[in-house]
Amino acid sequence: RRGEHVAIIGANGIGKTSILKLIQGIIPHEGGNISWGGNVKISYFEQEHAILDPHKTVLEEIMDRYPRLSEQQARSVLGAVLLTGENVFKPISVLSGGERAKLCFAIMALNRGNVLVLDEPTNHLDLESITAVNNGLVSFKGVILLASHDHEIMQTVANRIIEITPEGCIDRQGTYEEYLDFKDNK
């Protein structure tokens, strides 16, 4: 629902990434219906960063996706995610995991989605970048679907928790801390 920030949690291998891909139609589902509102625009952060072309430079990746941007505008967007100076001329193939994540965040910002689907968005990021991501997500007015093991991001961002277990799903409104209290008192 509009304004919900949902954390999807569960053990490794339980299917969190598959659910995020399934609800977007990236992988097929066997039954039921998935429907989005008419004005939904999804921006997806994939933990493997497979959307990036390793043969392009950082700046080429942005300029090729958004040809109406000037180089200065593209560099400004990259600067906002702390990719600056000579780093914008690096081939994507040599970027660290954190640098690739930052580039994916720049692409998401340019997509201007109102639904953010985030699969382990803080993996590979330094503390400063994690703080920036948390702050940005907390202030985001649209829908967030977030799969993560990062307790801090779940606590600061989520207002609903869905835990996937071998027995099924547990769906609770509230913060991550409130969810843990619920589980402890169950």
C-alpha positions as a Markdown table, in Angstrom:
| # | Residue | x | y | z |
|---|---|---|---|---|
| 1 | Arg | 0.0 | 0.0 | 0.0 |
| 2 | Arg | 1.0 | 3.6 | -0.6 |
| 3 | Gly | 3.7 | 4.7 | 1.9 |
| 4 | Glu | 4.4 | 1.3 | 3.3 |
| 5 | His | 8.1 | 0.4 | 3.8 |
| 6 | Val | 8.1 | -3.4 | 4.0 |
| 7 | Ala | 11.1 | -5.4 | 5.1 |
| 8 | Ile | 11.1 | -9.0 | 3.9 |
| 9 | Ile | 13.2 | -11.1 | 6.2 |
| 10 | Gly | 14.2 | -14.8 | 6.5 |
| 11 | Ala | 17.1 | -17.2 | 6.4 |
| 12 | Asn | 19.5 | -17.3 | 3.5 |
| 13 | Gly | 18.1 | -19.3 | 0.7 |
| 14 | Ile | 14.5 | -19.1 | 1.8 |
| 15 | Gly | 13.4 | -17.2 | -1.3 |
| 16 | Lys | 13.5 | -13.4 | -0.5 |
| 17 | Thr | 15.2 | -12.6 | -3.8 |
| 18 | Ser | 12.9 | -14.9 | -5.7 |
| 19 | Ile | 9.8 | -13.1 | -4.2 |
| 20 | Leu | 11.2 | -9.7 | -5.2 |
| 21 | Lys | 11.8 | -11.0 | -8.8 |
| 22 | Leu | 8.4 | -12.8 | -8.9 |
| 23 | Ile | 6.3 | -9.7 | -7.9 |
| 24 | Gln | 8.0 | -7.7 | -10.7 |
| 25 | Gly | 7.5 | -10.4 | -13.3 |
| 26 | Ile | 11.2 | -11.1 | -13.8 |
| 27 | Ile | 10.6 | -14.8 | -13.0 |
| 28 | Pro | 7.2 | -16.5 | -13.6 |
| 29 | His | 4.8 | -17.6 | -10.9 |
| 30 | Glu | 2.6 | -20.7 | -10.9 |
| 31 | Gly | -0.7 | -19.3 | -9.8 |
| 32 | Gly | -2.6 | -16.3 | -8.5 |
| 33 | Asn | -2.4 | -12.7 | -9.7 |
| 34 | Ile | 0.0 | -9.9 | -9.2 |
| 35 | Ser | -1.3 | -6.5 | -10.0 |
| 36 | Trp | 0.1 | -3.0 | -9.5 |
| 37 | Gly | -1.7 | 0.3 | -9.5 |
| 38 | Gly | -1.9 | 2.3 | -12.7 |
| 39 | Asn | 0.7 | 4.9 | -11.7 |
| 40 | Val | 3.3 | 2.5 | -10.3 |
| 41 | Lys | 6.9 | 2.9 | -11.5 |
| 42 | Ile | 9.3 | 0.4 | -10.0 |
| 43 | Ser | 13.0 | 1.0 | -9.5 |
| 44 | Tyr | 14.8 | -2.2 | -8.7 |
| 45 | Phe | 18.1 | -2.6 | -6.9 |
| 46 | Glu | 19.5 | -6.1 | -7.6 |
| 47 | Gln | 22.1 | -7.3 | -5.3 |
| 48 | Glu | 24.2 | -8.8 | -8.1 |
| 49 | His | 24.2 | -5.5 | -10.1 |
| 50 | Ala | 23.5 | -7.5 | -13.3 |
| 51 | Ile | 22.0 | -4.5 | -15.0 |
| 52 | Leu | 25.4 | -2.9 | -15.4 |
| 53 | Asp | 27.5 | -3.4 | -18.5 |
| 54 | Pro | 31.0 | -4.3 | -17.4 |
| 55 | His | 32.5 | -2.9 | -20.7 |
| 56 | Lys | 31.3 | 0.6 | -20.2 |
| 57 | Thr | 32.7 | 3.3 | -17.9 |
| 58 | Val | 30.6 | 4.7 | -15.0 |
| 59 | Leu | 29.8 | 7.9 | -17.0 |
| 60 | Glu | 29.0 | 5.9 | -20.2 |
| 61 | Glu | 26.5 | 3.8 | -18.3 |
| 62 | Ile | 24.6 | 6.9 | -17.1 |
| 63 | Met | 24.9 | 8.8 | -20.4 |
| 64 | Asp | 23.8 | 5.8 | -22.5 |
| 65 | Arg | 20.7 | 5.2 | -20.3 |
| 66 | Tyr | 19.8 | 8.9 | -20.1 |
| 67 | Pro | 21.0 | 10.5 | -23.3 |
| 68 | Arg | 19.2 | 13.8 | -22.6 |
| 69 | Leu | 21.5 | 14.4 | -19.6 |
| 70 | Ser | 24.5 | 16.6 | -20.2 |
| 71 | Glu | 27.8 | 15.3 | -19.0 |
| 72 | Gln | 27.7 | 17.9 | -16.1 |
| 73 | Gln | 24.2 | 16.7 | -15.1 |
| 74 | Ala | 25.3 | 13.0 | -15.2 |
| 75 | Arg | 28.4 | 13.8 | -13.1 |
| 76 | Ser | 26.3 | 15.7 | -10.6 |
| 77 | Val | 24.1 | 12.7 | -10.1 |
| 78 | Leu | 27.1 | 10.5 | -9.8 |
| 79 | Gly | 28.6 | 13.0 | -7.3 |
| 80 | Ala | 25.5 | 12.7 | -5.2 |
| 81 | Val | 26.3 | 9.0 | -4.7 |
| 82 | Leu | 30.0 | 9.8 | -4.0 |
| 83 | Leu | 31.3 | 8.7 | -7.4 |
| 84 | Thr | 33.5 | 11.6 | -8.4 |
| 85 | Gly | 36.6 | 12.7 | -10.2 |
| 86 | Glu | 38.5 | 10.1 | -12.2 |
| 87 | Asn | 36.2 | 7.4 | -10.8 |
| 88 | Val | 33.5 | 8.2 | -13.4 |
| 89 | Phe | 35.9 | 7.1 | -16.1 |
| 90 | Lys | 36.6 | 3.7 | -14.6 |
| 91 | Pro | 35.3 | 0.7 | -16.4 |
| 92 | Ile | 32.5 | -0.9 | -14.5 |
| 93 | Ser | 34.4 | -4.2 | -14.6 |
| 94 | Val | 37.1 | -2.8 | -12.2 |
| 95 | Leu | 34.6 | -1.2 | -9.7 |
| 96 | Ser | 34.4 | -2.5 | -6.2 |
| 97 | Gly | 31.0 | -3.9 | -5.0 |
| 98 | Gly | 30.4 | -0.6 | -3.1 |
| 99 | Glu | 31.1 | 1.5 | -6.2 |
| 100 | Arg | 28.8 | -0.7 | -8.3 |
| 101 | Ala | 26.1 | -0.3 | -5.6 |
| 102 | Lys | 26.5 | 3.5 | -5.7 |
| 103 | Leu | 26.1 | 3.4 | -9.5 |
| 104 | Cys | 22.9 | 1.4 | -9.2 |
| 105 | Phe | 21.6 | 4.0 | -6.7 |
| 106 | Ala | 22.4 | 6.7 | -9.2 |
| 107 | Ile | 20.4 | 4.8 | -11.9 |
| 108 | Met | 17.5 | 4.4 | -9.4 |
| 109 | Ala | 17.5 | 8.1 | -8.6 |
| 110 | Leu | 17.3 | 8.9 | -12.3 |
| 111 | Asn | 14.4 | 6.4 | -12.8 |
| 112 | Arg | 12.3 | 8.3 | -10.3 |
| 113 | Gly | 10.3 | 5.3 | -9.3 |
| 114 | Asn | 7.6 | 5.5 | -6.7 |
| 115 | Val | 8.1 | 1.8 | -5.7 |
| 116 | Leu | 11.6 | 0.8 | -4.6 |
| 117 | Val | 12.4 | -2.9 | -4.7 |
| 118 | Leu | 15.7 | -3.3 | -2.9 |
| 119 | Asp | 17.6 | -6.6 | -2.6 |
| 120 | Glu | 20.4 | -6.3 | 0.0 |
| 121 | Pro | 21.0 | -2.6 | -0.8 |
| 122 | Thr | 23.7 | -2.1 | 2.0 |
| 123 | Asn | 25.9 | -5.0 | 1.0 |
| 124 | His | 29.4 | -3.8 | 0.1 |
| 125 | Leu | 28.8 | -0.2 | 1.3 |
| 126 | Asp | 30.9 | 1.8 | 3.7 |
| 127 | Leu | 29.4 | 3.3 | 6.9 |
| 128 | Glu | 29.0 | 6.7 | 5.3 |
| 129 | Ser | 27.1 | 5.3 | 2.3 |
| 130 | Ile | 24.9 | 3.1 | 4.5 |
| 131 | Thr | 23.9 | 6.2 | 6.6 |
| 132 | Ala | 23.1 | 8.1 | 3.4 |
| 133 | Val | 21.0 | 5.2 | 2.1 |
| 134 | Asn | 19.1 | 4.9 | 5.4 |
| 135 | Asn | 18.4 | 8.6 | 5.5 |
| 136 | Gly | 17.2 | 8.6 | 1.9 |
| 137 | Leu | 14.9 | 5.6 | 2.4 |
| 138 | Val | 13.4 | 7.0 | 5.6 |
| 139 | Ser | 12.4 | 10.2 | 3.8 |
| 140 | Phe | 11.1 | 8.3 | 0.7 |
| 141 | Lys | 7.3 | 8.8 | 0.4 |
| 142 | Gly | 6.6 | 5.9 | -1.9 |
| 143 | Val | 6.5 | 2.2 | -1.3 |
| 144 | Ile | 9.6 | 0.3 | -0.3 |
| 145 | Leu | 10.0 | -3.5 | -0.6 |
| 146 | Leu | 13.3 | -4.4 | 1.1 |
| 147 | Ala | 15.1 | -7.7 | 1.5 |
| 148 | Ser | 17.9 | -7.4 | 3.9 |
| 149 | His | 19.9 | -8.8 | 6.8 |
| 150 | Asp | 20.9 | -5.3 | 7.9 |
| 151 | His | 19.2 | -4.8 | 11.3 |
| 152 | Glu | 19.8 | -1.1 | 11.3 |
| 153 | Ile | 18.2 | -0.4 | 7.9 |
| 154 | Met | 15.2 | -2.6 | 8.8 |
| 155 | Gln | 14.7 | -0.8 | 12.1 |
| 156 | Thr | 15.0 | 2.7 | 10.6 |
| 157 | Val | 13.1 | 2.2 | 7.4 |
| 158 | Ala | 10.5 | -0.6 | 7.8 |
| 159 | Asn | 7.0 | 0.0 | 9.1 |
| 160 | Arg | 5.9 | -3.5 | 8.2 |
| 161 | Ile | 7.8 | -6.8 | 8.5 |
| 162 | Ile | 7.1 | -10.0 | 6.5 |
| 163 | Glu | 9.1 | -13.0 | 7.6 |
| 164 | Ile | 9.4 | -15.9 | 5.3 |
| 165 | Thr | 9.7 | -19.3 | 7.1 |
| 166 | Pro | 9.6 | -22.9 | 5.9 |
| 167 | Glu | 6.0 | -23.0 | 7.4 |
| 168 | Gly | 4.8 | -19.9 | 5.6 |
| 169 | Cys | 4.8 | -16.1 | 6.1 |
| 170 | Ile | 4.4 | -14.0 | 9.2 |
| 171 | Asp | 3.1 | -10.5 | 8.4 |
| 172 | Arg | 3.2 | -7.7 | 11.0 |
| 173 | Gln | 2.7 | -4.0 | 11.0 |
| 174 | Gly | 5.3 | -2.1 | 13.0 |
| 175 | Thr | 9.1 | -1.6 | 13.3 |
| 176 | Tyr | 11.6 | -4.4 | 13.2 |
| 177 | Glu | 12.1 | -4.0 | 17.0 |
| 178 | Glu | 8.4 | -4.4 | 17.6 |
| 179 | Tyr | 8.5 | -7.5 | 15.4 |
| 180 | Leu | 11.3 | -9.0 | 17.5 |
| 181 | Asp | 9.3 | -8.2 | 20.7 |
| 182 | Phe | 6.3 | -10.0 | 19.1 |
| 183 | Lys | 8.4 | -13.0 | 18.3 |
| 184 | Asp | 9.9 | -13.1 | 21.8 |
| 185 | Asn | 6.5 | -13.0 | 23.4 |
| 186 | Lys | 4.9 | -15.5 | 21.1 |
